[in-house]
Amino acid sequence: MNTIKGNCLCGGIHYSSHLAPLSTAVCHCIDCQKQSGSAFSVNLLVQAEGFLVQGVSLGCYAKAGGSGLPVKRYFCTRCGSALYSEIASMPGVLAVKAGTLSHPRNSAPNLHLWCASAQPWVVIDRSLPCFEQTPTE
């Protein structure tokens, strides 16, 4: 997959990037659980450079993440779809919500983050790299 495209539930916001994702991560942090309304969030890590967003209803909620640095979470103000996050501890990288992709079947996870806060009933594929929090390097 060399190009990613996606949109919110109502179609009011579209995004795209001509660059291939760097990785696909399952995040089990409490904030991702709350934002997704689920036990985890699946995110494509993509370079911010070349990431284009179109639409007029983009909102942002900022809160300190596990690193103490801000995480800006972008969403559609019309339908509420979580779209992507800008994580200050990972400059130049965005975490795009895999469920908003036009073709999410092409985004199988290859690592798990914040396993320490995973729900006990979630089965984590331990054959993939698993980090108790976010790796610092």
N, CA and C atoms as an extended XYZ file, in Angstrom:
411
Properties=species:S:1:pos:R:3:atomname:S:1:resname:S:1:resid:I:1 pbc="F F F"
N         0.844       -1.168        0.000 N   MET     1
C         0.000        0.000        0.000 CA  MET     1
C         0.895        1.239        0.000 C   MET     1
N         0.912        1.986       -1.082 N   ASN     2
C         1.737        3.176       -1.171 CA  ASN     2
C         0.957        4.448       -0.900 C   ASN     2
N        -0.338        4.416       -1.046 N   THR     3
C        -1.172        5.581       -0.808 CA  THR     3
C        -2.221        5.211        0.215 C   THR     3
N        -2.471        6.119        1.149 N   ILE     4
C        -3.566        5.890        2.087 CA  ILE     4
C        -4.628        6.961        1.848 C   ILE     4
N        -5.854        6.540        1.989 N   LYS     5
C        -6.990        7.443        1.859 CA  LYS     5
C        -8.016        7.022        2.889 C   LYS     5
N        -8.763        7.997        3.381 N   GLY     6
C        -9.813        7.678        4.322 CA  GLY     6
C       -10.724        8.856        4.549 C   GLY     6
N       -11.737        8.629        5.375 N   ASN     7
C       -12.698        9.682        5.679 CA  ASN     7
C       -13.448        9.356        6.962 C   ASN     7
N       -14.180       10.348        7.439 N   CYS     8
C       -15.006       10.175        8.624 CA  CYS     8
C       -16.314        9.483        8.237 C   CYS     8
N       -17.131        9.172        9.216 N   LEU     9
C       -18.388        8.459        8.994 CA  LEU     9
C       -19.352        9.224        8.096 C   LEU     9
N       -19.454       10.546        8.278 N   CYS    10
C       -20.406       11.326        7.487 CA  CYS    10
C       -19.840       11.762        6.140 C   CYS    10
N       -18.549       11.567        5.905 N   GLY    11
C       -17.926       11.949        4.646 CA  GLY    11
C       -17.544       13.417        4.559 C   GLY    11
N       -17.672       14.144        5.660 N   GLY    12
C       -17.355       15.567        5.669 CA  GLY    12
C       -15.867       15.871        5.672 C   GLY    12
N       -15.066       14.903        6.077 N   ILE    13
C       -13.612       15.088        6.102 CA  ILE    13
C       -12.971       13.906        5.385 C   ILE    13
N       -12.041       14.227        4.491 N   HIS    14
C       -11.261       13.225        3.760 CA  HIS    14
C        -9.789       13.496        4.003 C   HIS    14
N        -8.996       12.447        4.037 N   TYR    15
C        -7.546       12.613        4.163 CA  TYR    15
C        -6.853       11.669        3.194 C   TYR    15
N        -5.582       11.997        2.911 N   SER    16
C        -4.785       11.138        2.039 CA  SER    16
C        -3.307       11.417        2.255 C   SER    16
N        -2.514       10.459        1.861 N   SER    17
C        -1.065       10.609        1.849 CA  SER    17
C        -0.523        9.737        0.725 C   SER    17
N         0.444       10.250        0.024 N   HIS    18
C         1.072        9.475       -1.041 CA  HIS    18
C         2.204        8.603       -0.496 C   HIS    18
N         2.514        8.744        0.804 N   LEU    19
C         3.602        7.982        1.413 CA  LEU    19
C         3.070        6.720        2.088 C   LEU    19
N         3.821        5.666        2.005 N   ALA    20
C         3.445        4.408        2.654 CA  ALA    20
C         3.528        4.561        4.173 C   ALA    20
N         2.663        3.875        4.911 N   PRO    21
C         2.740        3.909        6.376 CA  PRO    21
C         4.081        3.386        6.877 C   PRO    21
N         4.520        3.912        8.006 N   LEU    22
C         5.758        3.461        8.634 CA  LEU    22
C         5.538        2.161        9.398 C   LEU    22
N         4.347        2.014        9.965 N   SER    23
C         4.031        0.876       10.810 CA  SER    23
C         2.535        0.896       11.096 C   SER    23
N         2.016       -0.200       11.635 N   THR    24
C         0.635       -0.238       12.116 CA  THR    24
C         0.679       -0.773       13.538 C   THR    24
N         0.210        0.038       14.465 N   ALA    25
C         0.319       -0.286       15.887 CA  ALA    25
C        -1.046       -0.391       16.545 C   ALA    25
N        -1.186       -1.376       17.421 N   VAL    26
C        -2.351       -1.465       18.288 CA  VAL    26
C        -1.960       -0.784       19.595 C   VAL    26
N        -2.709        0.252       19.973 N   CYS    27
C        -2.418        0.966       21.216 CA  CYS    27
C        -3.474        0.617       22.261 C   CYS    27
N        -3.000        0.161       23.422 N   HIS    28
C        -3.873       -0.250       24.513 CA  HIS    28
C        -3.905        0.783       25.642 C   HIS    28
N        -3.429        2.008       25.393 N   CYS    29
C        -3.418        3.019       26.459 CA  CYS    29
C        -4.850        3.407       26.832 C   CYS    29
N        -5.019        3.883       28.032 N   ILE    30
C        -6.345        4.241       28.529 CA  ILE    30
C        -6.983        5.333       27.672 C   ILE    30
N        -6.200        6.315       27.224 N   ASP    31
C        -6.763        7.388       26.401 CA  ASP    31
C        -7.282        6.848       25.064 C   ASP    31
N        -6.562        5.931       24.434 N   CYS    32
C        -7.053        5.337       23.179 CA  CYS    32
C        -8.302        4.499       23.435 C   CYS    32
N        -8.364        3.830       24.578 N   GLN    33
C        -9.563        3.072       24.913 CA  GLN    33
C       -10.760        4.017       25.027 C   GLN    33
N       -10.569        5.124       25.697 N   LYS    34
C       -11.671        6.072       25.871 CA  LYS    34
C       -12.050        6.735       24.549 C   LYS    34
N       -11.042        7.128       23.754 N   GLN    35
C       -11.350        7.792       22.496 CA  GLN    35
C       -12.065        6.856       21.530 C   GLN    35
N       -11.637        5.606       21.480 N   SER    36
C       -12.219        4.662       20.525 CA  SER    36
C       -13.525        4.057       21.024 C   SER    36
N       -13.757        4.130       22.333 N   GLY    37
C       -14.932        3.456       22.883 CA  GLY    37
C       -14.777        1.952       22.835 C   GLY    37
N       -13.534        1.487       22.815 N   SER    38
C       -13.241        0.067       22.689 CA  SER    38
C       -12.051       -0.277       23.589 C   SER    38
N       -11.518       -1.461       23.428 N   ALA    39
C       -10.420       -1.909       24.275 CA  ALA    39
C        -9.054       -1.450       23.785 C   ALA    39
N        -8.983       -0.929       22.561 N   PHE    40
C        -7.712       -0.481       21.987 CA  PHE    40
C        -8.011        0.328       20.733 C   PHE    40
N        -6.958        0.860       20.153 N   SER    41
C        -7.068        1.606       18.900 CA  SER    41
C        -6.004        1.080       17.944 C   SER    41
N        -6.375        0.862       16.693 N   VAL    42
C        -5.418        0.431       15.673 CA  VAL    42
C        -5.051        1.667       14.860 C   VAL    42
N        -3.753        1.958       14.785 N   ASN    43
C        -3.276        3.193       14.167 CA  ASN    43
C        -2.189        2.925       13.141 C   ASN    43
N        -2.325        3.550       11.981 N   LEU    44
C        -1.231        3.573       11.010 CA  LEU    44
C        -0.342        4.742       11.367 C   LEU    44
N         0.937        4.486       11.537 N   LEU    45
C         1.880        5.568       11.790 CA  LEU    45
C         2.376        6.046       10.435 C   LEU    45
N         2.110        7.320       10.135 N   VAL    46
C         2.451        7.887        8.841 CA  VAL    46
C         3.226        9.185        9.033 C   VAL    46
N         4.033        9.518        8.060 N   GLN    47
C         4.750       10.784        8.105 CA  GLN    47
C         3.759       11.930        7.946 C   GLN    47
N         3.932       12.964        8.775 N   ALA    48
C         3.053       14.126        8.700 CA  ALA    48
C         3.247       14.871        7.376 C   ALA    48
N         4.477       14.858        6.889 N   GLU    49
C         4.760       15.496        5.605 CA  GLU    49
C         3.981       14.774        4.512 C   GLU    49
N         3.213       15.523        3.745 N   GLY    50
C         2.450       14.925        2.665 CA  GLY    50
C         1.084       14.415        3.070 C   GLY    50
N         0.718       14.542        4.356 N   PHE    51
C        -0.608       14.125        4.821 CA  PHE    51
C        -1.569       15.284        4.587 C   PHE    51
N        -2.575       15.069        3.758 N   LEU    52
C        -3.509       16.128        3.384 CA  LEU    52
C        -4.880       15.856        3.978 C   LEU    52
N        -5.497       16.908        4.532 N   VAL    53
C        -6.831       16.805        5.123 CA  VAL    53
C        -7.729       17.830        4.439 C   VAL    53
N        -8.912       17.391        4.022 N   GLN    54
C        -9.888       18.284        3.400 CA  GLN    54
C       -11.210       18.148        4.138 C   GLN    54
N       -11.830       19.282        4.390 N   GLY    55
C       -13.117       19.303        5.071 CA  GLY    55
C       -13.183       20.485        6.003 C   GLY    55
N       -14.372       20.831        6.408 N   VAL    56
C       -14.538       22.042        7.220 CA  VAL    56
C       -14.932       21.750        8.664 C   VAL    56
N       -15.109       20.497        9.013 N   SER    57
C       -15.623       20.190       10.345 CA  SER    57
C       -14.600       19.469       11.228 C   SER    57
N       -13.313       19.796       11.051 N   LEU    58
C       -12.257       19.144       11.827 CA  LEU    58
C       -12.116       19.803       13.192 C   LEU    58
N       -12.205       18.994       14.244 N   GLY    59
C       -12.007       19.467       15.605 CA  GLY    59
C       -10.743       18.851       16.183 C   GLY    59
N       -10.288       19.399       17.309 N   CYS    60
C        -9.073       18.908       17.954 CA  CYS    60
C        -9.250       18.942       19.464 C   CYS    60
N        -8.819       17.883       20.111 N   TYR    61
C        -8.787       17.815       21.565 CA  TYR    61
C        -7.356       17.482       21.960 C   TYR    61
N        -6.756       18.306       22.818 N   ALA    62
C        -5.368       18.094       23.242 CA  ALA    62
C        -5.322       17.727       24.724 C   ALA    62
N        -4.459       16.767       25.034 N   LYS    63
C        -4.274       16.294       26.409 CA  LYS    63
C        -2.876       15.695       26.507 C   LYS    63
N        -2.269       15.789       27.661 N   ALA    64
C        -0.952       15.184       27.856 CA  ALA    64
C        -1.061       13.668       27.737 C   ALA    64
N        -0.108       13.077       27.023 N   GLY    65
C        -0.048       11.625       26.888 CA  GLY    65
C         0.827       11.023       27.972 C   GLY    65
N         1.139        9.760       27.842 N   GLY    66
C         1.955        9.056       28.828 CA  GLY    66
C         3.336        9.643       28.999 C   GLY    66
N         3.851       10.321       27.979 N   SER    67
C         5.172       10.937       28.051 CA  SER    67
C         5.138       12.268       28.805 C   SER    67
N         3.926       12.779       29.055 N   GLY    68
C         3.780       14.107       29.642 CA  GLY    68
C         3.670       15.190       28.584 C   GLY    68
N         3.963       14.836       27.339 N   LEU    69
C         3.857       15.788       26.224 CA  LEU    69
C         2.458       15.698       25.619 C   LEU    69
N         2.032       16.769       24.923 N   PRO    70
C         0.665       16.760       24.390 CA  PRO    70
C         0.426       15.762       23.267 C   PRO    70
N        -0.795       15.266       23.250 N   VAL    71
C        -1.315       14.469       22.147 CA  VAL    71
C        -2.538       15.233       21.646 C   VAL    71
N        -2.505       15.603       20.373 N   LYS    72
C        -3.639       16.290       19.756 CA  LYS    72
C        -4.432       15.258       18.975 C   LYS    72
N        -5.698       15.097       19.330 N   ARG    73
C        -6.567       14.110       18.697 CA  ARG    73
C        -7.576       14.836       17.813 C   ARG    73
N        -7.544       14.532       16.527 N   TYR    74
C        -8.395       15.202       15.556 CA  TYR    74
C        -9.605       14.338       15.234 C   TYR    74
N       -10.760       14.995       15.087 N   PHE    75
C       -12.018       14.285       14.878 CA  PHE    75
C       -12.967       15.151       14.064 C   PHE    75
N       -14.000       14.546       13.514 N   CYS    76
C       -15.035       15.279       12.791 CA  CYS    76
C       -16.031       15.821       13.806 C   CYS    76
N       -16.287       17.112       13.752 N   THR    77
C       -17.231       17.715       14.693 CA  THR    77
C       -18.685       17.417       14.331 C   THR    77
N       -18.935       16.940       13.116 N   ARG    78
C       -20.305       16.600       12.717 CA  ARG    78
C       -20.693       15.198       13.159 C   ARG    78
N       -19.848       14.209       12.880 N   CYS    79
C       -20.221       12.815       13.192 CA  CYS    79
C       -19.445       12.232       14.372 C   CYS    79
N       -18.379       12.898       14.812 N   GLY    80
C       -17.620       12.429       15.965 CA  GLY    80
C       -16.524       11.428       15.669 C   GLY    80
N       -16.321       11.072       14.402 N   SER    81
C       -15.290       10.081       14.067 CA  SER    81
C       -13.900       10.556       14.474 C   SER    81
N       -13.189        9.717       15.221 N   ALA    82
C       -11.772        9.960       15.514 CA  ALA    82
C       -10.995        9.655       14.237 C   ALA    82
N       -10.127       10.583       13.806 N   LEU    83
C        -9.434       10.429       12.526 CA  LEU    83
C        -7.944       10.175       12.674 C   LEU    83
N        -7.259       11.022       13.427 N   TYR    84
C        -5.816       10.854       13.589 CA  TYR    84
C        -5.348       11.636       14.801 C   TYR    84
N        -4.137       11.312       15.248 N   SER    85
C        -3.530       11.993       16.389 CA  SER    85
C        -2.147       12.484       16.015 C   SER    85
N        -1.792       13.620       16.598 N   GLU    86
C        -0.460       14.192       16.470 CA  GLU    86
C         0.180       14.082       17.852 C   GLU    86
N         1.243       13.306       17.954 N   ILE    87
C         1.840       12.962       19.248 CA  ILE    87
C         3.177       13.691       19.386 C   ILE    87
N         3.260       14.623       20.321 N   ALA    88
C         4.457       15.461       20.451 CA  ALA    88
C         5.723       14.650       20.703 C   ALA    88
N         5.603       13.499       21.355 N   SER    89
C         6.787       12.670       21.621 CA  SER    89
C         7.259       11.930       20.375 C   SER    89
N         6.493       12.026       19.281 N   MET    90
C         6.846       11.408       18.002 CA  MET    90
C         6.756       12.473       16.906 C   MET    90
N         7.639       13.472       16.933 N   PRO    91
C         7.525       14.573       15.970 CA  PRO    91
C         7.601       14.095       14.523 C   PRO    91
N         6.752       14.691       13.697 N   GLY    92
C         6.752       14.363       12.283 CA  GLY    92
C         5.970       13.122       11.917 C   GLY    92
N         5.302       12.506       12.912 N   VAL    93
C         4.544       11.272       12.678 CA  VAL    93
C         3.110       11.481       13.167 C   VAL    93
N         2.153       10.985       12.406 N   LEU    94
C         0.750       11.001       12.797 CA  LEU    94
C         0.270        9.572       12.997 C   LEU    94
N        -0.685        9.397       13.893 N   ALA    95
C        -1.309        8.093       14.123 CA  ALA    95
C        -2.714        8.146       13.540 C   ALA    95
N        -2.896        7.544       12.378 N   VAL    96
C        -4.169        7.568       11.663 CA  VAL    96
C        -4.999        6.362       12.090 C   VAL    96
N        -6.247        6.611       12.458 N   LYS    97
C        -7.137        5.542       12.914 CA  LYS    97
C        -7.480        4.610       11.761 C   LYS    97
N        -7.091        3.355       11.876 N   ALA    98
C        -7.243        2.381       10.791 CA  ALA    98
C        -8.691        2.179       10.379 C   ALA    98
N        -9.626        2.332       11.303 N   GLY    99
C       -11.032        2.147       10.982 CA  GLY    99
C       -11.596        3.197       10.049 C   GLY    99
N       -10.872        4.291        9.842 N   THR   100
C       -11.341        5.350        8.947 CA  THR   100
C       -10.751        5.224        7.545 C   THR   100
N        -9.901        4.237        7.328 N   LEU   101
C        -9.279        4.051        6.020 CA  LEU   101
C       -10.289        3.581        4.980 C   LEU   101
N       -10.082        3.968        3.748 N   SER   102
C       -10.916        3.476        2.651 CA  SER   102
C       -10.717        1.979        2.448 C   SER   102
N        -9.507        1.490        2.721 N   HIS   103
C        -9.181        0.068        2.563 CA  HIS   103
C        -8.470       -0.441        3.822 C   HIS   103
N        -9.206       -0.618        4.923 N   PRO   104
C        -8.562       -1.018        6.186 CA  PRO   104
C        -8.024       -2.439        6.192 C   PRO   104
N        -8.425       -3.277        5.259 N   ARG   105
C        -7.934       -4.663        5.238 CA  ARG   105
C        -6.441       -4.739        4.954 C   ARG   105
N        -5.885       -3.679        4.414 N   ASN   106
C        -4.455       -3.659        4.075 CA  ASN   106
C        -3.592       -3.152        5.234 C   ASN   106
N        -4.138       -3.089        6.426 N   SER   107
C        -3.397       -2.472        7.529 CA  SER   107
C        -3.273       -3.383        8.742 C   SER   107
N        -2.820       -4.599        8.542 N   ALA   108
C        -2.643       -5.531        9.663 CA  ALA   108
C        -1.591       -5.002       10.634 C   ALA   108
N        -1.854       -5.043       11.933 N   PRO   109
C        -0.902       -4.543       12.927 CA  PRO   109
C         0.411       -5.319       12.925 C   PRO   109
N         1.501       -4.613       13.250 N   ASN   110
C         2.791       -5.288       13.381 CA  ASN   110
C         3.466       -4.998       14.717 C   ASN   110
N         2.762       -4.337       15.645 N   LEU   111
C         3.270       -4.158       17.004 CA  LEU   111
C         2.144       -3.712       17.930 C   LEU   111
N         2.393       -3.882       19.237 N   HIS   112
C         1.445       -3.476       20.280 CA  HIS   112
C         2.135       -2.513       21.231 C   HIS   112
N         1.407       -1.452       21.601 N   LEU   113
C         1.913       -0.448       22.535 CA  LEU   113
C         1.023       -0.393       23.774 C   LEU   113
N         1.582        0.012       24.893 N   TRP   114
C         0.863        0.182       26.149 CA  TRP   114
C         0.160       -1.117       26.574 C   TRP   114
N         0.868       -2.230       26.430 N   CYS   115
C         0.316       -3.528       26.831 CA  CYS   115
C         0.045       -3.581       28.336 C   CYS   115
N         0.746       -2.771       29.108 N   ALA   116
C         0.548       -2.750       30.560 CA  ALA   116
C        -0.876       -2.344       30.931 C   ALA   116
N        -1.548       -1.563       30.069 N   SER   117
C        -2.914       -1.139       30.373 CA  SER   117
C        -3.953       -1.837       29.497 C   SER   117
N        -3.544       -2.916       28.843 N   ALA   118
C        -4.499       -3.684       28.024 CA  ALA   118
C        -5.550       -4.319       28.923 C   ALA   118
N        -6.751       -4.410       28.418 N   GLN   119
C        -7.809       -5.087       29.160 CA  GLN   119
C        -7.436       -6.563       29.309 C   GLN   119
N        -7.687       -7.161       30.464 N   PRO   120
C        -7.246       -8.537       30.713 CA  PRO   120
C        -7.891       -9.567       29.795 C   PRO   120
N        -9.001       -9.244       29.178 N   TRP   121
C        -9.691      -10.182       28.291 CA  TRP   121
C        -9.286      -10.033       26.829 C   TRP   121
N        -8.387       -9.078       26.538 N   VAL   122
C        -7.897       -8.899       25.170 CA  VAL   122
C        -6.729       -9.853       24.942 C   VAL   122
N        -6.784      -10.605       23.857 N   VAL   123
C        -5.706      -11.516       23.500 CA  VAL   123
C        -4.722      -10.744       22.612 C   VAL   123
N        -3.487      -10.632       23.074 N   ILE   124
C        -2.444       -9.913       22.346 CA  ILE   124
C        -1.557      -10.930       21.634 C   ILE   124
N        -1.323      -10.699       20.363 N   ASP   125
C        -0.451      -11.568       19.576 CA  ASP   125
C         0.995      -11.328       20.015 C   ASP   125
N         1.502      -12.177       20.880 N   ARG   126
C         2.854      -12.013       21.436 CA  ARG   126
C         3.951      -12.390       20.449 C   ARG   126
N         3.587      -12.830       19.240 N   SER   127
C         4.612      -13.046       18.222 CA  SER   127
C         5.051      -11.714       17.609 C   SER   127
N         4.254      -10.662       17.850 N   LEU   128
C         4.606       -9.308       17.405 CA  LEU   128
C         5.335       -8.590       18.535 C   LEU   128
N         6.139       -7.562       18.223 N   PRO   129
C         6.755       -6.772       19.288 CA  PRO   129
C         5.676       -6.163       20.187 C   PRO   129
N         5.857       -6.294       21.495 N   CYS   130
C         4.914       -5.768       22.481 CA  CYS   130
C         5.679       -4.910       23.479 C   CYS   130
N         5.182       -3.714       23.700 N   PHE   131
C         5.826       -2.775       24.618 CA  PHE   131
C         4.859       -2.456       25.748 C   PHE   131
N         5.355       -2.477       26.968 N   GLU   132
C         4.509       -2.188       28.117 CA  GLU   132
C         3.970       -0.770       28.072 C   GLU   132
N         4.767        0.153       27.537 N   GLN   133
C         4.332        1.528       27.294 CA  GLN   133
C         4.704        1.849       25.848 C   GLN   133
N         5.132        3.070       25.585 N   THR   134
C         5.612        3.425       24.253 CA  THR   134
C         7.121        3.348       24.273 C   THR   134
N         7.738        2.707       23.280 N   PRO   135
C         9.213        2.656       23.271 CA  PRO   135
C         9.790        4.057       23.200 C   PRO   135
N        10.912        4.251       23.879 N   THR   136
C        11.535        5.580       23.910 CA  THR   136
C        12.527        5.768       22.770 C   THR   136
N        12.853        4.743       22.058 N   GLU   137
C        13.798        4.872       20.930 CA  GLU   137
C        13.198        4.322       19.670 C   GLU   137
